[in-house]
């Protein structure tokens, strides 16, 4: 995709030592890793953790919007770490979306 290609070429433009990083792929892998291998085994159900409180569920879902926003900020400011931080912060919202798709 053009987004992935742009993110990967930008990483090599920032520094030639970052050519192995490939943020166009590893940011999405970070999101999946945090959701499936960190949050789900340790917490179980994020909805139970939030005690089915609508406001907390809404706030957690808003954090899911941080991931595309962080990709945009990372590419515009050339600070690659912002994309990874956004992926980590958006992973609970990803887990909630998976829980809702199975339950509702």
C-alpha positions as CSV (number, residue, x, y, z in Angstrom):
1,X,0.0,0.0,0.0
2,X,1.2,3.6,-0.5
3,X,1.0,4.3,3.2
4,X,3.3,1.4,4.1
5,X,5.7,2.2,1.3
6,X,5.8,5.8,2.4
7,X,6.5,5.0,6.0
8,X,9.2,2.5,5.1
9,X,11.0,4.9,2.8
10,X,10.8,7.7,5.4
11,X,12.5,5.5,7.9
12,X,15.4,4.9,5.6
13,X,15.5,8.7,4.8
14,X,15.8,9.6,8.5
15,X,18.7,7.2,9.1
16,X,20.2,4.4,7.1
17,X,20.5,2.4,10.3
18,X,16.6,2.3,10.5
19,X,16.2,0.4,7.2
20,X,15.5,-2.8,9.1
21,X,12.7,-1.2,11.2
22,X,10.0,-1.0,8.4
23,X,7.5,1.0,10.5
24,X,4.8,0.5,7.9
25,X,4.6,-3.1,9.1
26,X,6.0,-3.1,12.6
27,X,3.5,-0.5,13.9
28,X,0.6,-2.7,13.0
29,X,2.5,-5.7,14.4
30,X,2.9,-3.8,17.6
31,X,-0.8,-3.2,17.8
32,X,-1.6,-6.9,17.3
33,X,1.2,-8.0,19.7
34,X,-0.1,-5.8,22.5
35,X,-3.7,-6.8,22.0
36,X,-3.3,-10.6,21.6
37,X,-0.1,-11.4,23.6
38,X,-0.2,-8.8,26.4
39,X,-3.7,-7.5,27.1
40,X,-5.8,-10.6,26.4
41,X,-3.7,-13.1,28.5
42,X,-3.2,-10.7,31.4
43,X,-6.6,-9.0,31.6
44,X,-9.0,-11.4,29.9
45,X,-11.9,-9.2,29.2
46,X,-11.4,-5.5,28.9
47,X,-15.1,-4.9,29.2
48,X,-15.2,-6.6,32.6
49,X,-12.1,-4.6,33.6
50,X,-14.0,-1.4,32.7
51,X,-17.0,-2.7,34.7
52,X,-19.2,-2.2,31.6
53,X,-19.2,1.5,32.3
54,X,-20.3,3.3,29.2
55,X,-18.1,6.4,29.7
56,X,-14.9,4.3,30.2
57,X,-15.7,2.1,27.2
58,X,-16.2,5.3,25.1
59,X,-12.9,6.8,26.3
60,X,-11.1,3.5,25.6
61,X,-12.6,3.5,22.1
62,X,-11.5,7.0,21.5
63,X,-7.9,5.9,22.3
64,X,-8.4,3.6,19.2
65,X,-8.4,6.7,17.1
66,X,-4.9,7.6,18.3
67,X,-3.4,4.9,16.1
68,X,-4.2,6.5,12.7
69,X,-3.5,9.9,14.3
70,X,-0.1,8.8,15.6
71,X,0.8,7.4,12.1
72,X,0.0,10.8,10.6
73,X,2.0,12.6,13.3
74,X,4.9,10.2,13.0
75,X,5.2,10.7,9.3
76,X,4.8,14.5,9.3
77,X,7.2,15.1,12.2
78,X,9.6,12.2,11.3
79,X,9.4,10.9,14.9
80,X,8.9,7.2,14.4
81,X,8.4,6.4,18.0
82,X,5.0,8.3,18.0
83,X,3.5,5.6,15.7
84,X,4.5,2.8,18.1
85,X,3.2,4.7,21.1
86,X,-0.1,5.1,19.3
87,X,-0.2,1.4,18.6
88,X,0.3,0.5,22.2
89,X,-2.4,3.0,23.4
90,X,-4.9,1.8,20.7
91,X,-4.5,-1.9,21.5
92,X,-7.2,-1.9,24.3
93,X,-9.7,-0.4,21.9
94,X,-8.8,-3.1,19.4
95,X,-9.5,-5.8,22.0
96,X,-12.9,-4.1,22.9
97,X,-13.8,-4.2,19.2
98,X,-13.0,-7.9,19.1
99,X,-15.1,-8.5,22.2
100,X,-18.1,-6.6,20.8
101,X,-17.9,-8.5,17.6
102,X,-18.0,-11.9,19.4
103,X,-20.7,-10.9,22.0
104,X,-23.0,-8.5,20.3
